[in-house]
Amino acid sequence: MFAGALVEALTKQPKFSNLADSALASAYIYSLAKGNMFKWLENSSHRNRLKRLNLEKDIKFCLQVSLYDVVPYYRDGSLINKGSLVSLE
């Protein structure tokens, strides 16, 4: 779903018009799921495993889109702010 969200955001830019089949498939899956990603993952093995570990709040947090507007990266033992994130909404 992340790949699909990223494809959706990038295709708003004119230079990303010729997409590979994998990008199109990711975007399609995201378009199906984005209305309620938590529900869409209802039968996934990872969601069920995390549910058994009592981590459903973590799942919901991780499924939020455009929560932060920065892109961090890791360098020399520290997280560095690389700049603004392309909005996925």
PDB file of N, CA, C and O in Angstrom:
ATOM      1  N   MET A   1       0.820  -1.187   0.000  1.00  0.00           N
ATOM      2  CA  MET A   1       0.000   0.000   0.000  1.00  0.00           C
ATOM      3  C   MET A   1       0.864   1.250   0.000  1.00  0.00           C
ATOM      4  O   MET A   1       0.525   2.244  -0.642  1.00  0.00           O
ATOM      5  N   PHE A   2       1.986   1.203   0.723  1.00  0.00           N
ATOM      6  CA  PHE A   2       2.867   2.378   0.701  1.00  0.00           C
ATOM      7  C   PHE A   2       3.343   2.674  -0.712  1.00  0.00           C
ATOM      8  O   PHE A   2       3.346   3.827  -1.145  1.00  0.00           O
ATOM      9  N   ALA A   3       3.743   1.633  -1.430  1.00  0.00           N
ATOM     10  CA  ALA A   3       4.212   1.836  -2.806  1.00  0.00           C
ATOM     11  C   ALA A   3       3.119   2.481  -3.643  1.00  0.00           C
ATOM     12  O   ALA A   3       3.393   3.378  -4.439  1.00  0.00           O
ATOM     13  N   GLY A   4       1.897   2.035  -3.470  1.00  0.00           N
ATOM     14  CA  GLY A   4       0.781   2.606  -4.221  1.00  0.00           C
ATOM     15  C   GLY A   4       0.522   4.052  -3.862  1.00  0.00           C
ATOM     16  O   GLY A   4       0.227   4.868  -4.736  1.00  0.00           O
ATOM     17  N   ALA A   5       0.630   4.382  -2.572  1.00  0.00           N
ATOM     18  CA  ALA A   5       0.455   5.772  -2.138  1.00  0.00           C
ATOM     19  C   ALA A   5       1.549   6.654  -2.730  1.00  0.00           C
ATOM     20  O   ALA A   5       1.296   7.782  -3.151  1.00  0.00           O
ATOM     21  N   LEU A   6       2.754   6.128  -2.754  1.00  0.00           N
ATOM     22  CA  LEU A   6       3.867   6.876  -3.332  1.00  0.00           C
ATOM     23  C   LEU A   6       3.676   7.072  -4.835  1.00  0.00           C
ATOM     24  O   LEU A   6       3.915   8.163  -5.353  1.00  0.00           O
ATOM     25  N   VAL A   7       3.255   6.039  -5.527  1.00  0.00           N
ATOM     26  CA  VAL A   7       2.986   6.150  -6.970  1.00  0.00           C
ATOM     27  C   VAL A   7       1.907   7.191  -7.212  1.00  0.00           C
ATOM     28  O   VAL A   7       2.035   8.023  -8.109  1.00  0.00           O
ATOM     29  N   GLU A   8       0.840   7.149  -6.414  1.00  0.00           N
ATOM     30  CA  GLU A   8      -0.238   8.126  -6.584  1.00  0.00           C
ATOM     31  C   GLU A   8       0.274   9.557  -6.426  1.00  0.00           C
ATOM     32  O   GLU A   8      -0.087  10.441  -7.203  1.00  0.00           O
ATOM     33  N   ALA A   9       1.111   9.777  -5.422  1.00  0.00           N
ATOM     34  CA  ALA A   9       1.660  11.118  -5.200  1.00  0.00           C
ATOM     35  C   ALA A   9       2.599  11.526  -6.326  1.00  0.00           C
ATOM     36  O   ALA A   9       2.549  12.662  -6.796  1.00  0.00           O
ATOM     37  N   LEU A  10       3.445  10.613  -6.758  1.00  0.00           N
ATOM     38  CA  LEU A  10       4.423  10.944  -7.796  1.00  0.00           C
ATOM     39  C   LEU A  10       3.776  11.174  -9.151  1.00  0.00           C
ATOM     40  O   LEU A  10       4.274  11.980  -9.937  1.00  0.00           O
ATOM     41  N   THR A  11       2.690  10.491  -9.441  1.00  0.00           N
ATOM     42  CA  THR A  11       2.054  10.660 -10.753  1.00  0.00           C
ATOM     43  C   THR A  11       1.375  12.017 -10.902  1.00  0.00           C
ATOM     44  O   THR A  11       0.904  12.364 -11.985  1.00  0.00           O
ATOM     45  N   LYS A  12       1.324  12.769  -9.832  1.00  0.00           N
ATOM     46  CA  LYS A  12       0.833  14.148  -9.934  1.00  0.00           C
ATOM     47  C   LYS A  12       1.883  15.044 -10.581  1.00  0.00           C
ATOM     48  O   LYS A  12       1.588  16.165 -10.995  1.00  0.00           O
ATOM     49  N   GLN A  13       3.119  14.536 -10.664  1.00  0.00           N
ATOM     50  CA  GLN A  13       4.214  15.246 -11.316  1.00  0.00           C
ATOM     51  C   GLN A  13       4.288  14.783 -12.780  1.00  0.00           C
ATOM     52  O   GLN A  13       4.261  13.577 -13.025  1.00  0.00           O
ATOM     53  N   PRO A  14       4.379  15.681 -13.748  1.00  0.00           N
ATOM     54  CA  PRO A  14       4.370  15.294 -15.166  1.00  0.00           C
ATOM     55  C   PRO A  14       5.475  14.312 -15.569  1.00  0.00           C
ATOM     56  O   PRO A  14       5.272  13.509 -16.480  1.00  0.00           O
ATOM     57  N   LYS A  15       6.624  14.357 -14.920  1.00  0.00           N
ATOM     58  CA  LYS A  15       7.732  13.505 -15.342  1.00  0.00           C
ATOM     59  C   LYS A  15       7.528  12.034 -14.960  1.00  0.00           C
ATOM     60  O   LYS A  15       8.319  11.184 -15.369  1.00  0.00           O
ATOM     61  N   PHE A  16       6.492  11.720 -14.189  1.00  0.00           N
ATOM     62  CA  PHE A  16       6.204  10.343 -13.798  1.00  0.00           C
ATOM     63  C   PHE A  16       4.956   9.839 -14.510  1.00  0.00           C
ATOM     64  O   PHE A  16       3.972   9.481 -13.864  1.00  0.00           O
ATOM     65  N   SER A  17       4.993   9.810 -15.815  1.00  0.00           N
ATOM     66  CA  SER A  17       3.804   9.401 -16.562  1.00  0.00           C
ATOM     67  C   SER A  17       3.910   7.995 -17.142  1.00  0.00           C
ATOM     68  O   SER A  17       2.883   7.362 -17.385  1.00  0.00           O
ATOM     69  N   ASN A  18       5.099   7.496 -17.368  1.00  0.00           N
ATOM     70  CA  ASN A  18       5.289   6.169 -17.950  1.00  0.00           C
ATOM     71  C   ASN A  18       5.634   5.188 -16.829  1.00  0.00           C
ATOM     72  O   ASN A  18       6.789   5.105 -16.413  1.00  0.00           O
ATOM     73  N   LEU A  19       4.631   4.441 -16.337  1.00  0.00           N
ATOM     74  CA  LEU A  19       4.811   3.606 -15.158  1.00  0.00           C
ATOM     75  C   LEU A  19       4.961   2.132 -15.507  1.00  0.00           C
ATOM     76  O   LEU A  19       4.353   1.638 -16.457  1.00  0.00           O
ATOM     77  N   ALA A  20       5.772   1.447 -14.731  1.00  0.00           N
ATOM     78  CA  ALA A  20       5.929   0.001 -14.871  1.00  0.00           C
ATOM     79  C   ALA A  20       4.662  -0.689 -14.368  1.00  0.00           C
ATOM     80  O   ALA A  20       3.876  -0.104 -13.622  1.00  0.00           O
ATOM     81  N   ASP A  21       4.479  -1.924 -14.782  1.00  0.00           N
ATOM     82  CA  ASP A  21       3.308  -2.687 -14.353  1.00  0.00           C
ATOM     83  C   ASP A  21       3.244  -2.819 -12.835  1.00  0.00           C
ATOM     84  O   ASP A  21       2.159  -2.766 -12.255  1.00  0.00           O
ATOM     85  N   SER A  22       4.385  -2.988 -12.190  1.00  0.00           N
ATOM     86  CA  SER A  22       4.397  -3.116 -10.730  1.00  0.00           C
ATOM     87  C   SER A  22       3.906  -1.836 -10.062  1.00  0.00           C
ATOM     88  O   SER A  22       3.215  -1.896  -9.045  1.00  0.00           O
ATOM     89  N   ALA A  23       4.253  -0.686 -10.620  1.00  0.00           N
ATOM     90  CA  ALA A  23       3.783   0.586 -10.070  1.00  0.00           C
ATOM     91  C   ALA A  23       2.277   0.723 -10.273  1.00  0.00           C
ATOM     92  O   ALA A  23       1.566   1.181  -9.378  1.00  0.00           O
ATOM     93  N   LEU A  24       1.799   0.331 -11.434  1.00  0.00           N
ATOM     94  CA  LEU A  24       0.358   0.381 -11.699  1.00  0.00           C
ATOM     95  C   LEU A  24      -0.402  -0.549 -10.760  1.00  0.00           C
ATOM     96  O   LEU A  24      -1.462  -0.183 -10.252  1.00  0.00           O
ATOM     97  N   ALA A  25       0.127  -1.741 -10.526  1.00  0.00           N
ATOM     98  CA  ALA A  25      -0.521  -2.695  -9.617  1.00  0.00           C
ATOM     99  C   ALA A  25      -0.550  -2.142  -8.195  1.00  0.00           C
ATOM    100  O   ALA A  25      -1.563  -2.259  -7.505  1.00  0.00           O
ATOM    101  N   SER A  26       0.548  -1.544  -7.755  1.00  0.00           N
ATOM    102  CA  SER A  26       0.611  -0.947  -6.416  1.00  0.00           C
ATOM    103  C   SER A  26      -0.405   0.179  -6.277  1.00  0.00           C
ATOM    104  O   SER A  26      -1.101   0.276  -5.267  1.00  0.00           O
ATOM    105  N   ALA A  27      -0.484   1.019  -7.287  1.00  0.00           N
ATOM    106  CA  ALA A  27      -1.436   2.132  -7.258  1.00  0.00           C
ATOM    107  C   ALA A  27      -2.872   1.616  -7.217  1.00  0.00           C
ATOM    108  O   ALA A  27      -3.720   2.192  -6.535  1.00  0.00           O
ATOM    109  N   TYR A  28      -3.141   0.550  -7.933  1.00  0.00           N
ATOM    110  CA  TYR A  28      -4.485  -0.034  -7.941  1.00  0.00           C
ATOM    111  C   TYR A  28      -4.838  -0.578  -6.556  1.00  0.00           C
ATOM    112  O   TYR A  28      -5.935  -0.332  -6.055  1.00  0.00           O
ATOM    113  N   ILE A  29      -3.920  -1.308  -5.942  1.00  0.00           N
ATOM    114  CA  ILE A  29      -4.162  -1.842  -4.600  1.00  0.00           C
ATOM    115  C   ILE A  29      -4.404  -0.704  -3.618  1.00  0.00           C
ATOM    116  O   ILE A  29      -5.309  -0.777  -2.786  1.00  0.00           O
ATOM    117  N   TYR A  30      -3.602   0.337  -3.715  1.00  0.00           N
ATOM    118  CA  TYR A  30      -3.788   1.481  -2.817  1.00  0.00           C
ATOM    119  C   TYR A  30      -5.146   2.140  -3.050  1.00  0.00           C
ATOM    120  O   TYR A  30      -5.810   2.537  -2.093  1.00  0.00           O
ATOM    121  N   SER A  31      -5.560   2.260  -4.298  1.00  0.00           N
ATOM    122  CA  SER A  31      -6.854   2.893  -4.582  1.00  0.00           C
ATOM    123  C   SER A  31      -8.006   2.086  -3.977  1.00  0.00           C
ATOM    124  O   SER A  31      -9.013   2.659  -3.560  1.00  0.00           O
ATOM    125  N   LEU A  32      -7.860   0.771  -3.928  1.00  0.00           N
ATOM    126  CA  LEU A  32      -8.885  -0.077  -3.308  1.00  0.00           C
ATOM    127  C   LEU A  32      -8.878   0.058  -1.788  1.00  0.00           C
ATOM    128  O   LEU A  32      -9.932   0.025  -1.153  1.00  0.00           O
ATOM    129  N   ALA A  33      -7.703   0.208  -1.214  1.00  0.00           N
ATOM    130  CA  ALA A  33      -7.551   0.161   0.237  1.00  0.00           C
ATOM    131  C   ALA A  33      -7.642   1.512   0.932  1.00  0.00           C
ATOM    132  O   ALA A  33      -7.985   1.565   2.113  1.00  0.00           O
ATOM    133  N   LYS A  34      -7.346   2.599   0.240  1.00  0.00           N
ATOM    134  CA  LYS A  34      -7.132   3.873   0.929  1.00  0.00           C
ATOM    135  C   LYS A  34      -8.350   4.408   1.680  1.00  0.00           C
ATOM    136  O   LYS A  34      -8.192   5.226   2.586  1.00  0.00           O
ATOM    137  N   GLY A  35      -9.535   3.979   1.336  1.00  0.00           N
ATOM    138  CA  GLY A  35     -10.725   4.427   2.060  1.00  0.00           C
ATOM    139  C   GLY A  35     -10.753   3.932   3.503  1.00  0.00           C
ATOM    140  O   GLY A  35     -11.270   4.615   4.387  1.00  0.00           O
ATOM    141  N   ASN A  36     -10.197   2.747   3.740  1.00  0.00           N
ATOM    142  CA  ASN A  36     -10.128   2.177   5.086  1.00  0.00           C
ATOM    143  C   ASN A  36      -9.041   1.108   5.090  1.00  0.00           C
ATOM    144  O   ASN A  36      -9.331  -0.086   5.002  1.00  0.00           O
ATOM    145  N   MET A  37      -7.808   1.539   5.191  1.00  0.00           N
ATOM    146  CA  MET A  37      -6.682   0.610   5.098  1.00  0.00           C
ATOM    147  C   MET A  37      -6.675  -0.403   6.244  1.00  0.00           C
ATOM    148  O   MET A  37      -6.283  -1.554   6.050  1.00  0.00           O
ATOM    149  N   PHE A  38      -7.102   0.013   7.424  1.00  0.00           N
ATOM    150  CA  PHE A  38      -7.156  -0.907   8.561  1.00  0.00           C
ATOM    151  C   PHE A  38      -8.113  -2.054   8.258  1.00  0.00           C
ATOM    152  O   PHE A  38      -7.775  -3.216   8.485  1.00  0.00           O
ATOM    153  N   LYS A  39      -9.272  -1.751   7.761  1.00  0.00           N
ATOM    154  CA  LYS A  39     -10.257  -2.786   7.395  1.00  0.00           C
ATOM    155  C   LYS A  39      -9.737  -3.631   6.242  1.00  0.00           C
ATOM    156  O   LYS A  39      -9.919  -4.849   6.236  1.00  0.00           O
ATOM    157  N   TRP A  40      -9.101  -3.005   5.278  1.00  0.00           N
ATOM    158  CA  TRP A  40      -8.607  -3.721   4.100  1.00  0.00           C
ATOM    159  C   TRP A  40      -7.578  -4.776   4.489  1.00  0.00           C
ATOM    160  O   TRP A  40      -7.476  -5.820   3.845  1.00  0.00           O
ATOM    161  N   LEU A  41      -6.830  -4.506   5.527  1.00  0.00           N
ATOM    162  CA  LEU A  41      -5.818  -5.452   5.995  1.00  0.00           C
ATOM    163  C   LEU A  41      -6.362  -6.464   6.999  1.00  0.00           C
ATOM    164  O   LEU A  41      -5.598  -7.219   7.602  1.00  0.00           O
ATOM    165  N   GLU A  42      -7.654  -6.479   7.173  1.00  0.00           N
ATOM    166  CA  GLU A  42      -8.311  -7.291   8.190  1.00  0.00           C
ATOM    167  C   GLU A  42      -7.850  -8.751   8.224  1.00  0.00           C
ATOM    168  O   GLU A  42      -7.680  -9.304   9.311  1.00  0.00           O
ATOM    169  N   ASN A  43      -7.646  -9.380   7.090  1.00  0.00           N
ATOM    170  CA  ASN A  43      -7.273 -10.790   7.034  1.00  0.00           C
ATOM    171  C   ASN A  43      -5.797 -11.025   6.746  1.00  0.00           C
ATOM    172  O   ASN A  43      -5.389 -12.158   6.492  1.00  0.00           O
ATOM    173  N   SER A  44      -5.002  -9.977   6.784  1.00  0.00           N
ATOM    174  CA  SER A  44      -3.583 -10.150   6.491  1.00  0.00           C
ATOM    175  C   SER A  44      -2.875 -10.834   7.664  1.00  0.00           C
ATOM    176  O   SER A  44      -3.243 -10.643   8.823  1.00  0.00           O
ATOM    177  N   SER A  45      -1.884 -11.611   7.352  1.00  0.00           N
ATOM    178  CA  SER A  45      -1.163 -12.346   8.401  1.00  0.00           C
ATOM    179  C   SER A  45      -0.461 -11.402   9.369  1.00  0.00           C
ATOM    180  O   SER A  45      -0.438 -11.665  10.571  1.00  0.00           O
ATOM    181  N   HIS A  46       0.110 -10.310   8.873  1.00  0.00           N
ATOM    182  CA  HIS A  46       0.832  -9.396   9.757  1.00  0.00           C
ATOM    183  C   HIS A  46      -0.119  -8.662  10.700  1.00  0.00           C
ATOM    184  O   HIS A  46       0.181  -8.489  11.882  1.00  0.00           O
ATOM    185  N   ARG A  47      -1.264  -8.234  10.173  1.00  0.00           N
ATOM    186  CA  ARG A  47      -2.217  -7.559  11.062  1.00  0.00           C
ATOM    187  C   ARG A  47      -2.701  -8.527  12.138  1.00  0.00           C
ATOM    188  O   ARG A  47      -2.816  -8.145  13.302  1.00  0.00           O
ATOM    189  N   ASN A  48      -2.984  -9.762  11.768  1.00  0.00           N
ATOM    190  CA  ASN A  48      -3.456 -10.733  12.756  1.00  0.00           C
ATOM    191  C   ASN A  48      -2.377 -11.063  13.786  1.00  0.00           C
ATOM    192  O   ASN A  48      -2.679 -11.234  14.967  1.00  0.00           O
ATOM    193  N   ARG A  49      -1.131 -11.151  13.348  1.00  0.00           N
ATOM    194  CA  ARG A  49      -0.031 -11.397  14.293  1.00  0.00           C
ATOM    195  C   ARG A  49       0.107 -10.233  15.273  1.00  0.00           C
ATOM    196  O   ARG A  49       0.257 -10.446  16.476  1.00  0.00           O
ATOM    197  N   LEU A  50       0.056  -9.013  14.761  1.00  0.00           N
ATOM    198  CA  LEU A  50       0.167  -7.844  15.642  1.00  0.00           C
ATOM    199  C   LEU A  50      -1.046  -7.710  16.550  1.00  0.00           C
ATOM    200  O   LEU A  50      -0.927  -7.242  17.683  1.00  0.00           O
ATOM    201  N   LYS A  51      -2.216  -8.119  16.059  1.00  0.00           N
ATOM    202  CA  LYS A  51      -3.418  -8.107  16.888  1.00  0.00           C
ATOM    203  C   LYS A  51      -3.241  -9.050  18.076  1.00  0.00           C
ATOM    204  O   LYS A  51      -3.595  -8.707  19.203  1.00  0.00           O
ATOM    205  N   ARG A  52      -2.691 -10.242  17.822  1.00  0.00           N
ATOM    206  CA  ARG A  52      -2.452 -11.203  18.909  1.00  0.00           C
ATOM    207  C   ARG A  52      -1.460 -10.646  19.935  1.00  0.00           C
ATOM    208  O   ARG A  52      -1.493 -11.023  21.106  1.00  0.00           O
ATOM    209  N   LEU A  53      -0.590  -9.757  19.493  1.00  0.00           N
ATOM    210  CA  LEU A  53       0.382  -9.129  20.393  1.00  0.00           C
ATOM    211  C   LEU A  53      -0.173  -7.857  21.044  1.00  0.00           C
ATOM    212  O   LEU A  53       0.551  -7.131  21.725  1.00  0.00           O
ATOM    213  N   ASN A  54      -1.468  -7.597  20.823  1.00  0.00           N
ATOM    214  CA  ASN A  54      -2.150  -6.426  21.380  1.00  0.00           C
ATOM    215  C   ASN A  54      -1.544  -5.119  20.855  1.00  0.00           C
ATOM    216  O   ASN A  54      -1.342  -4.174  21.617  1.00  0.00           O
ATOM    217  N   LEU A  55      -1.258  -5.073  19.558  1.00  0.00           N
ATOM    218  CA  LEU A  55      -0.619  -3.903  18.952  1.00  0.00           C
ATOM    219  C   LEU A  55      -1.493  -3.243  17.880  1.00  0.00           C
ATOM    220  O   LEU A  55      -0.966  -2.635  16.948  1.00  0.00           O
ATOM    221  N   GLU A  56      -2.800  -3.354  17.999  1.00  0.00           N
ATOM    222  CA  GLU A  56      -3.670  -2.756  16.980  1.00  0.00           C
ATOM    223  C   GLU A  56      -3.549  -1.233  16.929  1.00  0.00           C
ATOM    224  O   GLU A  56      -3.700  -0.643  15.860  1.00  0.00           O
ATOM    225  N   LYS A  57      -3.282  -0.595  18.056  1.00  0.00           N
ATOM    226  CA  LYS A  57      -3.082   0.859  18.044  1.00  0.00           C
ATOM    227  C   LYS A  57      -1.876   1.222  17.188  1.00  0.00           C
ATOM    228  O   LYS A  57      -1.877   2.243  16.500  1.00  0.00           O
ATOM    229  N   ASP A  58      -0.850   0.384  17.235  1.00  0.00           N
ATOM    230  CA  ASP A  58       0.351   0.619  16.421  1.00  0.00           C
ATOM    231  C   ASP A  58       0.032   0.497  14.935  1.00  0.00           C
ATOM    232  O   ASP A  58       0.530   1.276  14.122  1.00  0.00           O
ATOM    233  N   ILE A  59      -0.785  -0.468  14.588  1.00  0.00           N
ATOM    234  CA  ILE A  59      -1.183  -0.654  13.192  1.00  0.00           C
ATOM    235  C   ILE A  59      -1.910   0.590  12.700  1.00  0.00           C
ATOM    236  O   ILE A  59      -1.597   1.120  11.634  1.00  0.00           O
ATOM    237  N   LYS A  60      -2.879   1.052  13.481  1.00  0.00           N
ATOM    238  CA  LYS A  60      -3.651   2.239  13.097  1.00  0.00           C
ATOM    239  C   LYS A  60      -2.744   3.457  12.949  1.00  0.00           C
ATOM    240  O   LYS A  60      -2.912   4.248  12.021  1.00  0.00           O
ATOM    241  N   PHE A  61      -1.792   3.609  13.853  1.00  0.00           N
ATOM    242  CA  PHE A  61      -0.855   4.733  13.759  1.00  0.00           C
ATOM    243  C   PHE A  61      -0.049   4.652  12.459  1.00  0.00           C
ATOM    244  O   PHE A  61       0.110   5.649  11.754  1.00  0.00           O
ATOM    245  N   CYS A  62       0.453   3.463  12.156  1.00  0.00           N
ATOM    246  CA  CYS A  62       1.305   3.282  10.976  1.00  0.00           C
ATOM    247  C   CYS A  62       0.548   3.457   9.659  1.00  0.00           C
ATOM    248  O   CYS A  62       1.166   3.707   8.625  1.00  0.00           O
ATOM    249  N   LEU A  63      -0.760   3.332   9.683  1.00  0.00           N
ATOM    250  CA  LEU A  63      -1.552   3.459   8.463  1.00  0.00           C
ATOM    251  C   LEU A  63      -1.992   4.898   8.185  1.00  0.00           C
ATOM    252  O   LEU A  63      -2.706   5.143   7.212  1.00  0.00           O
ATOM    253  N   GLN A  64      -1.587   5.833   9.007  1.00  0.00           N
ATOM    254  CA  GLN A  64      -1.937   7.230   8.770  1.00  0.00           C
ATOM    255  C   GLN A  64      -1.115   7.787   7.605  1.00  0.00           C
ATOM    256  O   GLN A  64       0.060   7.459   7.440  1.00  0.00           O
ATOM    257  N   VAL A  65      -1.750   8.621   6.816  1.00  0.00           N
ATOM    258  CA  VAL A  65      -1.106   9.183   5.628  1.00  0.00           C
ATOM    259  C   VAL A  65      -0.775  10.647   5.877  1.00  0.00           C
ATOM    260  O   VAL A  65      -1.579  11.393   6.436  1.00  0.00           O
ATOM    261  N   SER A  66       0.419  11.046   5.454  1.00  0.00           N
ATOM    262  CA  SER A  66       0.874  12.445   5.545  1.00  0.00           C
ATOM    263  C   SER A  66       0.779  12.994   6.960  1.00  0.00           C
ATOM    264  O   SER A  66       0.349  14.129   7.166  1.00  0.00           O
ATOM    265  N   LEU A  67       1.178  12.193   7.920  1.00  0.00           N
ATOM    266  CA  LEU A  67       1.143  12.618   9.310  1.00  0.00           C
ATOM    267  C   LEU A  67       2.235  13.653   9.590  1.00  0.00           C
ATOM    268  O   LEU A  67       2.037  14.585  10.370  1.00  0.00           O
ATOM    269  N   TYR A  68       3.376  13.477   8.948  1.00  0.00           N
ATOM    270  CA  TYR A  68       4.500  14.396   9.109  1.00  0.00           C
ATOM    271  C   TYR A  68       4.919  14.920   7.742  1.00  0.00           C
ATOM    272  O   TYR A  68       4.704  14.259   6.726  1.00  0.00           O
ATOM    273  N   ASP A  69       5.514  16.101   7.717  1.00  0.00           N
ATOM    274  CA  ASP A  69       5.890  16.689   6.436  1.00  0.00           C
ATOM    275  C   ASP A  69       7.407  16.741   6.252  1.00  0.00           C
ATOM    276  O   ASP A  69       7.922  17.641   5.589  1.00  0.00           O
ATOM    277  N   VAL A  70       8.114  15.787   6.833  1.00  0.00           N
ATOM    278  CA  VAL A  70       9.562  15.716   6.684  1.00  0.00           C
ATOM    279  C   VAL A  70       9.974  14.319   6.233  1.00  0.00           C
ATOM    280  O   VAL A  70       9.246  13.346   6.428  1.00  0.00           O
ATOM    281  N   VAL A  71      11.143  14.241   5.633  1.00  0.00           N
ATOM    282  CA  VAL A  71      11.723  12.963   5.243  1.00  0.00           C
ATOM    283  C   VAL A  71      13.043  12.818   5.979  1.00  0.00           C
ATOM    284  O   VAL A  71      14.033  13.441   5.595  1.00  0.00           O
ATOM    285  N   PRO A  72      13.076  12.009   7.027  1.00  0.00           N
ATOM    286  CA  PRO A  72      14.336  11.822   7.747  1.00  0.00           C
ATOM    287  C   PRO A  72      15.207  10.777   7.065  1.00  0.00           C
ATOM    288  O   PRO A  72      14.702   9.916   6.345  1.00  0.00           O
ATOM    289  N   TYR A  73      16.503  10.852   7.288  1.00  0.00           N
ATOM    290  CA  TYR A  73      17.388   9.776   6.861  1.00  0.00           C
ATOM    291  C   TYR A  73      18.439   9.576   7.939  1.00  0.00           C
ATOM    292  O   TYR A  73      18.684  10.463   8.757  1.00  0.00           O
ATOM    293  N   TYR A  74      19.053   8.413   7.931  1.00  0.00           N
ATOM    294  CA  TYR A  74      20.001   8.027   8.962  1.00  0.00           C
ATOM    295  C   TYR A  74      21.415   8.216   8.461  1.00  0.00           C
ATOM    296  O   TYR A  74      21.780   7.691   7.409  1.00  0.00           O
ATOM    297  N   ARG A  75      22.226   8.970   9.212  1.00  0.00           N
ATOM    298  CA  ARG A  75      23.616   9.190   8.826  1.00  0.00           C
ATOM    299  C   ARG A  75      24.478   9.284  10.078  1.00  0.00           C
ATOM    300  O   ARG A  75      24.201  10.062  10.991  1.00  0.00           O
ATOM    301  N   ASP A  76      25.513   8.484  10.094  1.00  0.00           N
ATOM    302  CA  ASP A  76      26.490   8.530  11.189  1.00  0.00           C
ATOM    303  C   ASP A  76      25.843   8.451  12.573  1.00  0.00           C
ATOM    304  O   ASP A  76      26.226   9.185  13.484  1.00  0.00           O
ATOM    305  N   GLY A  77      24.871   7.566  12.726  1.00  0.00           N
ATOM    306  CA  GLY A  77      24.240   7.359  14.029  1.00  0.00           C
ATOM    307  C   GLY A  77      23.159   8.340  14.396  1.00  0.00           C
ATOM    308  O   GLY A  77      22.685   8.325  15.532  1.00  0.00           O
ATOM    309  N   SER A  78      22.741   9.209  13.462  1.00  0.00           N
ATOM    310  CA  SER A  78      21.709  10.210  13.763  1.00  0.00           C
ATOM    311  C   SER A  78      20.659  10.242  12.668  1.00  0.00           C
ATOM    312  O   SER A  78      20.941   9.934  11.510  1.00  0.00           O
ATOM    313  N   LEU A  79      19.437  10.621  13.047  1.00  0.00           N
ATOM    314  CA  LEU A  79      18.389  10.892  12.066  1.00  0.00           C
ATOM    315  C   LEU A  79      18.503  12.342  11.632  1.00  0.00           C
ATOM    316  O   LEU A  79      18.564  13.244  12.468  1.00  0.00           O
ATOM    317  N   ILE A  80      18.530  12.563  10.336  1.00  0.00           N
ATOM    318  CA  ILE A  80      18.680  13.903   9.771  1.00  0.00           C
ATOM    319  C   ILE A  80      17.414  14.226   8.978  1.00  0.00           C
ATOM    320  O   ILE A  80      16.872  13.360   8.290  1.00  0.00           O
ATOM    321  N   ASN A  81      16.943  15.472   9.074  1.00  0.00           N
ATOM    322  CA  ASN A  81      15.791  15.906   8.295  1.00  0.00           C
ATOM    323  C   ASN A  81      16.245  16.244   6.890  1.00  0.00           C
ATOM    324  O   ASN A  81      16.991  17.201   6.685  1.00  0.00           O
ATOM    325  N   LYS A  82      15.792  15.449   5.912  1.00  0.00           N
ATOM    326  CA  LYS A  82      16.208  15.643   4.518  1.00  0.00           C
ATOM    327  C   LYS A  82      15.393  16.729   3.819  1.00  0.00           C
ATOM    328  O   LYS A  82      15.862  17.311   2.841  1.00  0.00           O
ATOM    329  N   GLY A  83      14.197  17.011   4.295  1.00  0.00           N
ATOM    330  CA  GLY A  83      13.394  18.048   3.649  1.00  0.00           C
ATOM    331  C   GLY A  83      11.928  17.704   3.664  1.00  0.00           C
ATOM    332  O   GLY A  83      11.506  16.788   4.371  1.00  0.00           O
ATOM    333  N   SER A  84      11.162  18.416   2.905  1.00  0.00           N
ATOM    334  CA  SER A  84       9.715  18.238   2.892  1.00  0.00           C
ATOM    335  C   SER A  84       9.311  16.997   2.123  1.00  0.00           C
ATOM    336  O   SER A  84       9.945  16.615   1.139  1.00  0.00           O
ATOM    337  N   LEU A  85       8.268  16.393   2.581  1.00  0.00           N
ATOM    338  CA  LEU A  85       7.694  15.200   1.981  1.00  0.00           C
ATOM    339  C   LEU A  85       6.645  15.595   0.946  1.00  0.00           C
ATOM    340  O   LEU A  85       5.907  16.560   1.143  1.00  0.00           O
ATOM    341  N   VAL A  86       6.582  14.859  -0.142  1.00  0.00           N
ATOM    342  CA  VAL A  86       5.505  15.060  -1.117  1.00  0.00           C
ATOM    343  C   VAL A  86       4.209  14.621  -0.463  1.00  0.00           C
ATOM    344  O   VAL A  86       4.157  13.522   0.091  1.00  0.00           O
ATOM    345  N   SER A  87       3.176  15.419  -0.503  1.00  0.00           N
ATOM    346  CA  SER A  87       1.904  15.070   0.119  1.00  0.00           C
ATOM    347  C   SER A  87       1.284  13.873  -0.587  1.00  0.00           C
ATOM    348  O   SER A  87       1.254  13.816  -1.816  1.00  0.00           O
ATOM    349  N   LEU A  88       0.786  12.913   0.196  1.00  0.00           N
ATOM    350  CA  LEU A  88       0.126  11.743  -0.352  1.00  0.00           C
ATOM    351  C   LEU A  88      -1.380  11.914  -0.362  1.00  0.00           C
ATOM    352  O   LEU A  88      -2.107  10.961  -0.644  1.00  0.00           O
ATOM    353  N   GLU A  89      -1.856  13.091  -0.065  1.00  0.00           N
ATOM    354  CA  GLU A  89      -3.297  13.327  -0.064  1.00  0.00           C
ATOM    355  C   GLU A  89      -3.702  14.176  -1.225  1.00  0.00           C
ATOM    356  O   GLU A  89      -4.885  14.479  -1.385  1.00  0.00           O
TER     357      GLU A  89
END
